[in-house]
Amino acid sequence: MSYLSPLLAIVTGIVHAGLAPVILVGGVKPNLALVAVVMVTCLAGFMPGVTWAFATGLTVNLLVGEPLGAIPLGLLLVVALVSGGARIAGRLVWIYPIVAALIGSIVGDAATFFASQLVTDADPAGPPLDILAAAAALNAAIVGLLLLPVRVLVARYAPGDTPAW
């Protein structure tokens, strides 16, 4: 992980806060921060994923009207879920990021919803499951579309193994 990684995470958070409220696909808004965090966790590992989750989540949280800490908490739970699942199904390099985005989107959105419920006086009925499922499918589709170009970029620009000597 380089020093550029947290800066890219902050830029991703700014892009998410600026574009996600405007983009509407099939009645749901994509979670670009979650997509980026899942991709980084699947391709780079746990520690870069945690860095991206915290930096991106805090940036998004400061720019939108969610209670402070709700978005980073949801993204950190997603990183834990994705990195834990990578130990079991990580060898499925082309399928696992898509499945991780699908499940991680549901977990992250539900965690963000319940964390915001703790500090606001909103309806305690729970998150609408049809919207959570549609958003999860949209986020998984975005990961599926970005998987090949991101893998090519990582293979080209990621630092290789350093010699042991």
ZAMAR-57512 format. One line per 4 residues: number of its first residue (from 1); their letters; for each residue x, y, z of N, C-alpha, C, O, CB. Coordinates in pm, 1 decimal. Glycine has a CB too. Layout:
N
NUM	A	X/Y/Z/X/Y/Z/X/Y/Z/X/Y/Z/X/Y/Z ~ ...
! end
This chain:
165
1	MSYL	85.3/-117.0/0.0/0.0/0.0/0.0/89.9/123.4/0.0/183.1/133.6/79.8/-97.0/-0.2/122.6 ~ 61.5/214.7/-88.4/143.7/333.8/-99.8/76.4/451.3/-28.8/-33.9/439.3/24.4/169.5/367.4/-247.7 ~ 145.0/563.4/-29.4/89.5/683.9/30.4/-21.9/743.4/-54.6/-99.0/827.0/-7.3/198.7/786.6/51.4 ~ -30.1/701.1/-177.3/-133.9/749.6/-267.7/-269.8/685.5/-238.4/-373.9/741.9/-271.9/-94.0/722.7/-412.2
5	SPLL	-268.5/569.7/-177.1/-391.5/494.1/-153.2/-493.1/570.0/-65.8/-609.7/576.9/-104.4/-357.3/361.6/-87.8 ~ -455.4/626.9/49.1/-555.0/702.2/126.3/-607.5/826.1/53.0/-723.4/864.1/69.3/-495.4/744.1/258.8 ~ -522.0/888.0/-27.0/-566.2/1002.4/-105.3/-669.8/960.1/-209.2/-769.6/1029.2/-229.3/-446.8/1069.8/-173.4 ~ -646.1/847.0/-275.1/-744.6/794.5/-369.6/-874.3/755.8/-299.0/-982.6/769.3/-355.9/-687.5/673.8/-444.1
9	AIVT	-863.5/707.9/-175.9/-983.8/674.4/-99.1/-1065.4/799.9/-67.9/-1188.3/797.4/-74.3/-945.7/602.1/31.6 ~ -998.1/907.8/-34.8/-1069.0/1033.8/-6.7/-1133.2/1087.3/-133.7/-1246.5/1135.4/-130.2/-972.5/1139.4/52.9 ~ -1062.4/1079.5/-245.4/-1119.5/1123.1/-373.4/-1240.7/1037.7/-409.1/-1340.3/1089.8/-459.3/-1013.5/1115.6/-486.0 ~ -1233.4/907.6/-383.9/-1347.2/819.6/-407.9/-1465.8/859.4/-321.3/-1579.8/857.4/-367.5/-1308.9/674.1/-381.1
13	GIVH	-1440.2/895.0/-197.5/-1547.7/941.5/-109.5/-1612.2/1069.9/-159.1/-1733.9/1086.0/-150.1/-1494.7/962.7/30.2 ~ -1531.8/1160.6/-211.1/-1585.0/1285.5/-265.9/-1667.7/1257.6/-390.8/-1775.1/1315.0/-408.7/-1470.8/1383.9/-298.3 ~ -1617.4/1169.3/-477.4/-1692.2/1133.0/-598.1/-1823.8/1066.0/-561.3/-1927.2/1093.6/-622.1/-1608.7/1040.0/-688.0 ~ -1819.9/977.2/-461.0/-1944.1/911.2/-418.1/-2044.0/1012.2/-362.9/-2162.5/1006.9/-396.0/-1914.1/804.2/-312.1
17	AGLA	-1997.3/1103.0/-280.0/-2087.8/1201.7/-221.3/-2145.4/1295.7/-327.0/-2256.5/1346.5/-311.4/-2015.1/1282.4/-114.2 ~ -2070.5/1318.8/-433.8/-2118.3/1407.7/-538.6/-2205.3/1340.0/-642.8/-2301.9/1399.1/-691.1/-2003.1/1470.8/-605.7 ~ -2171.7/1215.8/-678.1/-2242.9/1148.8/-787.3/-2355.5/1055.9/-742.6/-2457.4/1046.1/-811.0/-2145.8/1070.7/-868.1 ~ -2339.4/988.6/-630.9/-2437.7/887.6/-590.8/-2579.0/943.8/-570.2/-2675.1/875.4/-605.3/-2391.9/821.0/-463.8
21	PVIL	-2596.4/1063.2/-515.8/-2733.8/1114.1/-504.3/-2797.4/1148.6/-639.0/-2919.8/1157.0/-649.1/-2735.2/1236.5/-416.1 ~ -2716.1/1168.5/-741.4/-2767.1/1209.1/-871.8/-2799.0/1088.7/-960.2/-2896.3/1090.6/-1035.6/-2666.6/1299.2/-941.4 ~ -2716.6/984.0/-950.6/-2734.1/865.9/-1035.3/-2846.3/780.1/-978.6/-2848.9/749.2/-859.5/-2602.0/784.0/-1045.5 ~ -2939.0/742.2/-1066.1/-3050.0/655.5/-1026.3/-3066.6/549.1/-1134.2/-3101.5/579.9/-1248.2/-3183.3/737.4/-1005.7
25	VGGV	-3041.3/423.6/-1097.3/-3051.3/312.9/-1192.1/-3157.8/216.4/-1139.7/-3141.0/155.2/-1034.2/-2912.3/240.3/-1211.3 ~ -3264.9/204.2/-1213.1/-3370.7/111.9/-1173.5/-3435.4/148.0/-1041.3/-3485.3/59.8/-971.3/-3316.3/-26.5/-1165.5 ~ -3435.8/273.1/-1006.3/-3498.5/317.0/-882.4/-3408.9/312.5/-759.7/-3454.0/346.5/-650.3/-3617.3/234.8/-857.0 ~ -3282.6/271.5/-774.5/-3190.1/267.8/-661.1/-3063.7/345.0/-695.0/-3029.5/363.9/-811.8/-3155.8/122.2/-622.8
29	KPNL	-2996.2/388.5/-592.0/-2871.1/462.0/-608.3/-2753.5/368.0/-582.6/-2756.0/291.1/-486.5/-2865.7/584.5/-512.5 ~ -2651.6/373.1/-666.4/-2535.3/286.7/-642.5/-2452.2/338.4/-525.4/-2449.5/458.1/-496.9/-2447.9/277.5/-769.2 ~ -2385.3/246.0/-459.0/-2296.1/281.4/-350.0/-2153.0/267.5/-401.0/-2091.9/161.2/-389.9/-2321.1/191.7/-223.8 ~ -2100.8/375.9/-456.7/-1968.7/373.2/-518.6/-1858.2/352.2/-415.7/-1755.1/292.5/-446.5/-1944.1/502.1/-594.8
33	ALVA	-1879.5/400.9/-294.0/-1780.0/380.6/-188.8/-1770.2/232.9/-153.1/-1660.3/180.7/-134.6/-1815.1/463.6/-64.0 ~ -1882.5/166.3/-143.2/-1882.7/23.5/-112.2/-1818.7/-57.0/-224.5/-1743.8/-151.2/-198.7/-2025.4/-25.5/-87.3 ~ -1847.6/-20.7/-348.0/-1787.3/-89.2/-462.4/-1635.4/-76.2/-457.2/-1563.9/-174.1/-478.4/-1841.7/-32.2/-595.4 ~ -1586.3/43.5/-429.3/-1441.7/65.1/-422.6/-1379.6/-12.8/-307.6/-1272.4/-71.3/-323.2/-1410.6/214.0/-407.6
37	VVMV	-1445.2/-14.1/-193.4/-1391.3/-84.9/-77.1/-1388.4/-235.5/-101.5/-1291.9/-301.9/-63.7/-1474.3/-53.3/48.4 ~ -1491.6/-289.8/-163.4/-1492.7/-433.0/-193.7/-1382.5/-466.8/-293.1/-1313.3/-567.4/-277.2/-1629.9/-475.9/-249.4 ~ -1365.8/-384.9/-393.9/-1261.3/-410.9/-494.2/-1121.7/-404.9/-431.4/-1037.9/-490.9/-458.6/-1271.4/-309.1/-609.9 ~ -1096.8/-305.3/-348.8/-965.0/-292.3/-286.0/-940.5/-408.6/-190.7/-830.1/-462.9/-187.1/-953.2/-157.8/-210.7
41	TCLA	-1040.6/-447.2/-114.3/-1023.4/-557.5/-20.4/-999.0/-688.8/-94.1/-914.5/-768.0/-52.6/-1146.0/-569.8/70.2 ~ -1071.5/-712.6/-202.0/-1052.2/-836.9/-278.0/-916.7/-840.8/-347.5/-855.1/-947.0/-356.3/-1163.0/-853.3/-381.3 ~ -869.9/-727.8/-396.4/-747.1/-726.7/-475.9/-620.6/-698.1/-395.1/-512.3/-743.7/-431.8/-759.4/-625.2/-584.4 ~ -633.4/-622.9/-285.4/-513.4/-582.4/-212.3/-504.9/-640.4/-71.7/-395.5/-646.7/-15.9/-507.6/-433.3/-204.3
45	GFMP	-616.3/-683.1/-12.4/-610.5/-744.1/119.5/-680.8/-663.7/227.1/-746.4/-563.0/200.6/-469.2/-764.6/158.6 ~ -664.8/-711.8/349.3/-738.7/-658.6/463.6/-696.0/-516.1/502.0/-780.7/-427.8/514.9/-720.8/-750.5/582.5 ~ -566.4/-493.6/520.2/-521.6/-361.6/568.3/-550.5/-248.8/468.9/-598.5/-143.7/511.3/-372.5/-365.4/597.8 ~ -524.0/-265.2/339.4/-567.0/-160.5/246.6/-718.9/-143.5/245.5/-768.8/-32.1/229.6/-517.7/-192.0/106.2
49	GVTW	-792.1/-253.1/262.1/-938.1/-244.0/267.7/-985.7/-163.2/387.6/-1078.0/-82.6/375.9/-999.0/-382.9/272.3 ~ -923.0/-184.6/502.6/-958.6/-108.4/622.4/-926.3/39.7/603.5/-1004.6/126.8/641.6/-884.6/-163.8/745.8 ~ -811.4/66.7/544.7/-773.1/206.4/518.5/-873.7/273.4/426.2/-917.8/385.5/451.6/-632.2/213.6/456.7 ~ -909.4/204.2/319.3/-1005.8/259.9/224.8/-1143.1/274.7/289.1/-1211.1/374.9/266.7/-1015.2/172.0/100.1
53	AFAT	-1184.8/176.9/368.3/-1316.6/184.4/432.4/-1324.2/304.1/526.2/-1423.2/377.3/526.2/-1346.8/54.9/509.6 ~ -1219.8/324.0/605.9/-1223.1/435.2/700.4/-1214.2/569.3/629.3/-1293.3/659.5/657.1/-1109.9/422.4/800.8 ~ -1117.7/583.5/537.0/-1099.2/712.5/470.0/-1218.4/746.8/380.6/-1267.7/859.5/383.6/-970.3/711.0/387.0 ~ -1264.3/651.2/302.0/-1378.3/675.5/213.9/-1504.9/698.4/295.1/-1580.8/791.5/268.0/-1397.8/557.9/117.3
57	GLTV	-1527.4/613.4/394.7/-1647.7/626.1/476.5/-1653.9/756.6/552.5/-1759.4/819.7/559.4/-1656.1/512.5/573.0 ~ -1541.7/797.8/609.7/-1540.9/924.7/683.2/-1560.8/1043.1/589.6/-1629.8/1138.6/625.3/-1409.9/940.8/760.2 ~ -1501.9/1038.6/471.2/-1520.9/1145.7/374.1/-1666.8/1155.7/331.2/-1724.2/1264.6/328.2/-1431.6/1123.4/252.2 ~ -1726.2/1041.6/298.2/-1867.6/1040.6/259.1/-1953.8/1087.5/374.8/-2048.0/1164.4/355.6/-1911.3/899.8/213.3
61	NLLV	-1921.9/1041.2/495.0/-2000.9/1075.7/612.4/-1996.5/1225.3/642.5/-2095.4/1282.8/687.9/-1951.9/997.5/732.7 ~ -1883.5/1287.4/617.6/-1872.8/1431.2/641.6/-1943.9/1514.0/534.9/-1980.0/1629.0/559.8/-1727.4/1471.3/648.1 ~ -1964.2/1456.5/416.4/-2024.7/1531.4/306.6/-2174.3/1506.9/288.7/-2241.1/1584.2/220.1/-1954.7/1497.8/179.8 ~ -2227.6/1401.8/348.5/-2371.6/1375.2/339.8/-2433.0/1386.0/477.4/-2362.4/1406.9/576.0/-2399.3/1235.8/279.1
65	GEPL	-2563.9/1371.8/484.7/-2634.9/1397.0/609.3/-2651.8/1278.9/702.5/-2739.0/1282.8/789.3/-2765.6/1448.8/578.5 ~ -2573.1/1175.2/688.6/-2583.5/1059.6/778.4/-2520.9/1092.8/913.7/-2435.0/1180.5/921.7/-2514.9/935.1/716.0 ~ -2562.5/1024.2/1019.6/-2497.2/1043.8/1150.0/-2349.8/1006.2/1143.6/-2311.8/911.8/1074.3/-2567.8/960.9/1258.8 ~ -2268.9/1079.5/1215.2/-2124.1/1061.6/1208.3/-2084.8/921.3/1254.1/-2119.4/878.9/1364.3/-2052.8/1167.5/1294.1
69	GAIP	-2014.4/852.1/1170.8/-1965.2/719.4/1201.3/-2048.6/606.4/1145.1/-2004.6/491.4/1148.4/-1955.7/703.9/1345.9 ~ -2167.6/634.3/1093.5/-2254.4/527.5/1042.9/-2197.3/464.1/915.9/-2197.1/341.7/902.9/-2394.8/582.3/1015.3 ~ -2149.7/544.7/823.9/-2097.9/491.3/697.2/-1963.7/420.4/716.7/-1946.3/310.8/663.3/-2082.6/604.3/594.4 ~ -1867.2/478.2/791.4/-1743.8/402.6/812.8/-1767.2/270.4/886.1/-1700.0/171.3/857.6/-1645.2/486.8/890.8
73	LGLL	-1861.0/268.2/979.0/-1891.3/144.0/1049.9/-1943.7/38.0/953.6/-1900.9/-77.3/959.0/-1993.7/169.4/1161.4 ~ -2034.8/75.6/866.7/-2087.4/-18.7/768.5/-1979.6/-68.6/674.6/-1975.0/-187.4/642.7/-2198.4/45.2/689.1 ~ -1892.1/21.7/629.6/-1785.1/-19.1/537.7/-1680.5/-106.5/606.5/-1625.9/-197.7/544.5/-1717.8/103.8/477.9 ~ -1652.1/-79.6/733.4/-1558.2/-164.5/806.4/-1614.8/-304.7/827.5/-1540.7/-402.9/823.4/-1523.4/-101.2/941.2
77	LVVA	-1745.1/-314.3/850.0/-1807.8/-446.2/858.8/-1798.6/-520.2/725.2/-1778.6/-641.6/722.1/-1954.9/-432.8/901.8 ~ -1813.1/-447.2/616.9/-1801.5/-507.6/484.2/-1659.5/-559.0/461.7/-1641.4/-668.2/407.8/-1840.0/-405.8/374.5 ~ -1559.1/-482.3/502.0/-1420.3/-526.3/486.7/-1395.9/-653.3/566.6/-1332.2/-746.2/517.0/-1322.7/-415.8/531.2 ~ -1445.8/-658.8/689.7/-1428.9/-779.2/771.0/-1497.2/-898.5/705.7/-1441.9/-1008.5/704.3/-1484.7/-757.1/912.1
81	LVSG	-1615.6/-878.0/652.2/-1689.3/-984.9/585.6/-1618.6/-1031.4/458.5/-1605.5/-1151.4/434.5/-1830.7/-938.4/552.5 ~ -1573.2/-936.3/377.5/-1508.0/-969.8/250.2/-1373.8/-1038.8/274.1/-1342.7/-1137.6/207.6/-1487.6/-842.8/165.0 ~ -1294.8/-988.5/367.3/-1164.9/-1052.0/391.5/-1180.9/-1187.4/459.8/-1101.6/-1278.1/434.8/-1076.2/-960.8/476.7 ~ -1280.5/-1202.7/544.6/-1307.2/-1333.2/604.2/-1356.1/-1432.7/500.9/-1316.9/-1549.3/504.1/-1409.1/-1320.5/715.6
85	GARI	-1440.3/-1389.3/410.0/-1488.8/-1476.7/303.9/-1380.9/-1511.9/203.6/-1386.9/-1616.5/139.0/-1604.0/-1412.3/232.9 ~ -1281.9/-1424.4/190.4/-1172.6/-1452.1/96.1/-1089.0/-1569.7/142.3/-1027.5/-1637.9/60.2/-1083.6/-1328.9/78.8 ~ -1085.6/-1594.5/271.9/-1013.3/-1711.4/322.0/-1081.4/-1840.1/278.9/-1015.5/-1941.9/257.7/-1002.5/-1706.5/474.3 ~ -1213.4/-1835.6/266.0/-1289.0/-1954.6/229.5/-1302.0/-1966.7/77.3/-1273.0/-2072.1/20.6/-1427.8/-1951.3/294.6
89	AGRL	-1345.1/-1860.1/12.0/-1376.2/-1867.3/-131.6/-1291.0/-1774.0/-215.2/-1329.7/-1739.8/-326.9/-1521.6/-1835.5/-154.6 ~ -1177.2/-1732.1/-164.8/-1093.7/-1635.7/-235.9/-1031.4/-1687.4/-363.4/-987.7/-1608.6/-447.3/-987.0/-1589.4/-147.2 ~ -1026.4/-1820.1/-379.6/-967.8/-1875.5/-501.5/-1058.5/-1855.9/-622.5/-1013.8/-1871.3/-736.2/-938.4/-2023.3/-482.8 ~ -1182.1/-1823.1/-599.9/-1274.7/-1795.0/-710.5/-1256.2/-1648.9/-750.9/-1342.7/-1565.3/-725.0/-1424.8/-1824.3/-669.7
93	VWIY	-1143.7/-1618.9/-813.9/-1100.4/-1480.5/-833.3/-1193.3/-1399.5/-923.1/-1194.4/-1276.7/-913.6/-962.4/-1478.8/-891.2 ~ -1270.5/-1463.1/-1009.0/-1358.9/-1387.1/-1096.7/-1500.6/-1379.6/-1043.7/-1575.1/-1289.1/-1081.4/-1359.7/-1447.7/-1234.1 ~ -1539.8/-1471.2/-958.1/-1675.7/-1473.6/-905.2/-1682.5/-1411.1/-766.5/-1779.8/-1343.0/-733.8/-1728.0/-1616.6/-900.5 ~ -1579.7/-1433.7/-684.6/-1587.0/-1391.2/-545.2/-1608.6/-1241.0/-527.9/-1691.6/-1204.4/-444.7/-1461.7/-1431.5/-474.3
97	PIVA	-1540.9/-1150.8/-599.5/-1567.6/-1008.4/-578.1/-1713.5/-969.7/-605.5/-1767.7/-881.3/-539.1/-1476.4/-926.0/-666.2 ~ -1776.2/-1034.8/-701.9/-1915.6/-1004.1/-734.1/-2006.7/-1051.1/-621.8/-2096.1/-977.9/-579.2/-1956.8/-1069.6/-867.6 ~ -1984.4/-1173.2/-573.6/-2063.9/-1226.3/-462.0/-2038.1/-1145.6/-335.1/-2130.4/-1119.6/-258.0/-2031.3/-1375.5/-437.9 ~ -1912.6/-1106.1/-313.5/-1878.3/-1025.6/-196.5/-1947.3/-889.7/-201.0/-1991.8/-838.8/-98.1/-1726.7/-1007.3/-187.0
101	ALIG	-1956.0/-831.3/-319.5/-2026.0/-702.7/-332.1/-2175.1/-719.9/-307.8/-2238.3/-632.8/-247.9/-2002.0/-641.3/-471.2 ~ -2231.9/-829.9/-353.0/-2374.1/-855.7/-332.5/-2406.1/-869.5/-184.2/-2495.7/-802.5/-132.9/-2417.1/-981.9/-407.8 ~ -2333.3/-956.0/-116.1/-2358.8/-978.6/26.4/-2313.0/-858.4/108.8/-2381.1/-817.8/203.0/-2287.4/-1106.8/74.7 ~ -2197.9/-801.9/73.5/-2146.2/-686.5/147.3/-2235.4/-564.9/135.7/-2244.6/-485.6/229.3/-2008.4/-651.8/99.0
105	SIVG	-2301.1/-549.1/22.2/-2392.6/-436.7/5.1/-2511.7/-448.4/99.4/-2554.1/-349.7/159.5/-2440.7/-428.5/-139.9 ~ -2564.8/-568.3/111.9/-2677.8/-588.0/203.4/-2634.4/-563.5/347.3/-2703.5/-494.2/422.1/-2735.9/-730.4/188.8 ~ -2520.4/-619.8/386.5/-2471.4/-603.5/523.9/-2435.3/-457.3/551.7/-2471.5/-403.3/656.3/-2348.6/-694.2/548.5 ~ -2364.5/-393.8/458.9/-2323.7/-254.6/479.8/-2440.7/-159.0/486.0/-2444.1/-70.7/571.7/-2230.7/-211.5/370.7
109	DAAT	-2537.3/-175.1/395.9/-2654.1/-86.2/398.3/-2739.4/-109.8/521.8/-2791.9/-14.6/579.5/-2738.6/-105.8/272.6 ~ -2754.1/-235.7/563.3/-2831.3/-264.2/684.4/-2761.1/-209.2/808.3/-2826.4/-155.1/897.5/-2853.7/-415.4/699.3 ~ -2628.7/-222.5/814.4/-2553.8/-169.1/928.2/-2562.2/-16.9/933.3/-2578.6/41.1/1040.7/-2407.4/-213.2/921.2 ~ -2550.9/47.2/818.6/-2564.1/192.9/813.9/-2704.1/235.6/854.9/-2720.8/334.1/926.7/-2531.7/245.6/673.7
113	FFAS	-2804.2/162.0/809.4/-2942.2/194.2/844.7/-2964.4/180.4/995.0/-3022.6/269.4/1057.0/-3039.7/103.6/768.3 ~ -2919.3/70.9/1053.8/-2941.8/49.6/1196.3/-2858.5/144.6/1282.0/-2903.4/185.1/1389.2/-2910.1/-94.5/1232.9 ~ -2738.6/181.0/1237.6/-2658.7/279.1/1311.6/-2724.0/415.8/1307.4/-2719.6/489.2/1406.2/-2516.8/287.2/1255.0 ~ -2784.5/451.5/1194.9/-2854.0/580.5/1189.4/-2984.5/575.6/1267.3/-3031.1/679.3/1314.5/-2881.4/620.6/1044.1
117	QLVT	-3044.5/458.0/1282.2/-3165.7/444.2/1362.6/-3138.4/468.2/1510.4/-3226.0/514.4/1583.5/-3226.1/306.2/1343.0 ~ -3016.7/436.8/1554.5/-2983.2/453.8/1694.7/-2978.9/599.8/1737.2/-3003.9/630.8/1853.7/-2851.5/389.3/1723.3 ~ -2947.9/689.3/1645.2/-2929.2/828.8/1682.5/-3037.6/921.7/1629.4/-3036.2/1040.9/1660.3/-2796.6/875.6/1634.4 ~ -3130.3/870.9/1551.1/-3236.5/955.4/1497.7/-3371.9/901.5/1540.7/-3384.2/786.7/1583.5/-3228.1/963.9/1344.1
121	DADP	-3471.7/985.1/1528.8/-3609.2/944.7/1558.9/-3680.1/911.8/1428.8/-3761.7/989.6/1379.4/-3685.3/1056.3/1636.7 ~ -3647.9/796.1/1374.3/-3708.2/753.7/1248.7/-3794.6/630.5/1273.8/-3798.5/577.2/1384.7/-3599.4/724.3/1141.8 ~ -3862.3/587.2/1170.8/-3949.6/471.8/1178.7/-3866.8/345.9/1205.6/-3777.9/314.3/1126.4/-4031.7/456.8/1049.0 ~ -3893.1/273.0/1314.6/-3812.4/154.8/1346.1/-3855.7/28.5/1271.8/-3826.3/-82.2/1316.9/-3817.5/129.0/1493.4
125	AGPP	-3924.1/42.9/1160.3/-3976.0/-73.5/1088.3/-3866.0/-155.9/1024.3/-3887.7/-273.9/996.8/-4073.8/-29.5/982.6 ~ -3750.8/-100.1/999.7/-3641.9/-173.6/935.7/-3624.9/-127.4/793.3/-3711.5/-59.9/737.6/-3667.6/-324.4/939.7 ~ -3512.9/-164.1/734.5/-3487.5/-120.9/597.0/-3578.7/-195.5/499.9/-3608.8/-312.9/521.3/-3339.6/-143.4/559.4 ~ -3622.3/-129.3/394.8/-3703.8/-198.9/294.5/-3619.0/-302.1/220.3/-3518.6/-267.8/157.8/-3765.8/-97.8/194.2
129	LDIL	-3659.4/-426.7/227.6/-3578.4/-536.1/172.9/-3571.0/-533.9/21.5/-3470.7/-576.4/-35.8/-3633.5/-668.6/218.0 ~ -3675.6/-485.0/-45.0/-3669.5/-481.0/-190.8/-3567.3/-379.2/-240.3/-3500.7/-401.9/-341.3/-3806.6/-448.5/-248.1 ~ -3554.9/-268.1/-169.9/-3454.8/-167.6/-207.7/-3314.3/-218.4/-175.4/-3221.5/-196.8/-253.3/-3481.6/-33.3/-134.8 ~ -3297.8/-286.1/-60.7/-3166.7/-343.1/-27.5/-3123.4/-446.2/-131.0/-3007.0/-448.4/-171.3/-3170.1/-407.1/111.7
133	AAAA	-3215.0/-530.7/-174.0/-3182.1/-633.2/-273.1/-3150.1/-571.0/-408.9/-3057.1/-614.7/-476.7/-3297.9/-732.6/-286.9 ~ -3225.9/-470.2/-448.6/-3199.4/-404.4/-576.7/-3065.9/-329.9/-573.7/-2990.7/-332.5/-671.2/-3313.3/-307.1/-611.4 ~ -3036.7/-263.7/-462.1/-2909.1/-193.2/-449.9/-2792.4/-291.8/-448.1/-2686.5/-263.9/-504.3/-2907.4/-106.9/-322.8 ~ -2811.6/-406.7/-383.8/-2706.9/-508.4/-381.4/-2681.2/-562.6/-520.9/-2565.9/-582.4/-559.2/-2744.6/-622.3/-286.9
137	ALNA	-2786.3/-586.6/-596.8/-2769.2/-635.2/-734.3/-2699.7/-530.5/-820.9/-2615.0/-564.6/-903.5/-2905.6/-672.3/-795.6 ~ -2734.9/-403.5/-802.5/-2670.6/-296.3/-879.0/-2522.7/-285.3/-843.9/-2439.0/-272.8/-933.3/-2740.9/-162.3/-853.0 ~ -2489.5/-289.9/-715.8/-2349.9/-280.6/-674.7/-2269.3/-400.6/-723.8/-2154.1/-385.4/-764.1/-2340.2/-269.6/-522.8 ~ -2329.1/-519.9/-720.7/-2260.1/-638.8/-771.8/-2238.7/-628.6/-922.4/-2135.1/-671.8/-973.1/-2339.9/-766.1/-738.4
141	AIVG	-2335.0/-572.2/-994.1/-2319.3/-554.0/-1138.8/-2207.8/-454.1/-1169.4/-2132.3/-472.7/-1264.8/-2451.6/-506.5/-1201.8 ~ -2197.3/-349.2/-1089.7/-2089.9/-251.1/-1109.6/-1954.0/-316.5/-1085.5/-1859.6/-293.8/-1161.2/-2108.6/-129.1/-1015.3 ~ -1944.2/-397.9/-979.9/-1818.8/-469.0/-953.3/-1786.6/-562.7/-1068.5/-1671.1/-572.5/-1109.7/-1827.2/-547.9/-820.7 ~ -1887.3/-631.6/-1121.1/-1865.2/-721.1/-1234.1/-1814.4/-648.1/-1357.3/-1729.6/-699.8/-1430.1/-1992.4/-793.8/-1267.6
145	LLLL	-1865.9/-528.2/-1380.7/-1820.5/-449.6/-1496.1/-1679.6/-394.2/-1476.5/-1603.8/-381.7/-1572.7/-1917.2/-335.0/-1522.4 ~ -1644.6/-361.4/-1353.7/-1514.3/-300.8/-1326.5/-1404.4/-401.6/-1296.8/-1287.5/-364.2/-1288.0/-1526.1/-206.7/-1211.7 ~ -1439.6/-527.4/-1281.5/-1342.4/-626.2/-1235.8/-1225.1/-643.4/-1332.7/-1109.9/-640.5/-1289.4/-1410.9/-759.0/-1215.2 ~ -1250.6/-660.8/-1459.0/-1141.3/-680.0/-1555.1/-1053.6/-554.8/-1569.5/-931.3/-566.8/-1562.9/-1198.4/-718.6/-1691.5
149	PVRV	-1111.4/-434.7/-1589.1/-1023.0/-316.9/-1600.0/-941.4/-290.3/-1473.7/-825.9/-248.8/-1482.8/-1105.4/-194.1/-1632.3 ~ -999.2/-313.2/-1357.2/-925.1/-289.9/-1233.2/-814.8/-393.2/-1216.8/-705.2/-359.5/-1171.8/-1019.5/-293.6/-1112.1 ~ -841.6/-518.0/-1252.4/-736.4/-620.7/-1245.7/-621.3/-587.2/-1339.5/-505.2/-609.3/-1304.8/-793.8/-759.2/-1280.5 ~ -651.4/-534.7/-1456.9/-545.2/-496.1/-1551.1/-463.6/-380.2/-1493.2/-340.9/-380.5/-1502.3/-605.6/-456.3/-1689.3
153	LVAR	-530.2/-282.3/-1434.5/-457.9/-169.7/-1374.2/-371.8/-214.3/-1256.7/-258.6/-168.5/-1241.4/-556.2/-62.4/-1328.1 ~ -424.7/-302.6/-1174.4/-347.4/-351.1/-1060.5/-226.4/-430.5/-1107.7/-117.3/-417.0/-1052.3/-435.1/-437.4/-968.7 ~ -245.5/-512.9/-1209.5/-132.4/-591.0/-1260.9/-25.8/-501.7/-1321.7/93.0/-533.6/-1316.3/-180.1/-691.8/-1364.5 ~ -67.9/-389.7/-1379.8/28.0/-301.5/-1445.2/98.4/-208.0/-1347.4/219.5/-188.6/-1357.3/-41.5/-220.6/-1551.2
157	YAPG	25.2/-150.5/-1254.1/81.6/-45.0/-1170.5/110.4/-83.1/-1026.6/177.8/-8.1/-956.0/-9.0/68.6/-1170.5 ~ 61.5/-197.3/-981.3/88.4/-237.3/-842.0/234.4/-276.2/-827.6/293.3/-336.5/-917.3/-3.4/-355.2/-798.7 ~ 291.4/-241.2/-714.9/431.3/-279.9/-695.6/442.6/-431.7/-683.7/360.9/-496.7/-618.4/490.3/-211.4/-569.8 ~ 543.9/-485.7/-747.0/565.5/-629.8/-742.3/627.2/-670.0/-609.9/645.3/-587.8/-520.1/654.5/-674.9/-857.9
161	DTPA	658.7/-796.9/-599.7/725.0/-845.0/-479.4/865.0/-787.5/-471.3/937.3/-782.7/-570.8/729.5/-998.4/-477.0 ~ 902.3/-744.6/-353.9/1036.7/-690.5/-335.5/1132.7/-805.9/-306.2/1093.6/-904.9/-244.2/1039.6/-584.7/-220.3 ~ 1254.0/-794.0/-349.0/1349.7/-901.2/-322.2/1378.4/-911.8/-172.9/1374.6/-812.1/-100.8/1480.1/-877.4/-399.7 ~ 1406.7/-1031.7/-127.8/1429.9/-1056.0/14.6/1568.9/-1012.6/59.0/1594.5/-1004.2/179.1/1410.3/-1202.6/46.0
165	W	1657.5/-985.3/-32.6/1791.5/-948.6/5.2/1795.5/-802.7/31.4/1901.0/-749.0/65.5/1891.9/-987.0/-100.6
! end
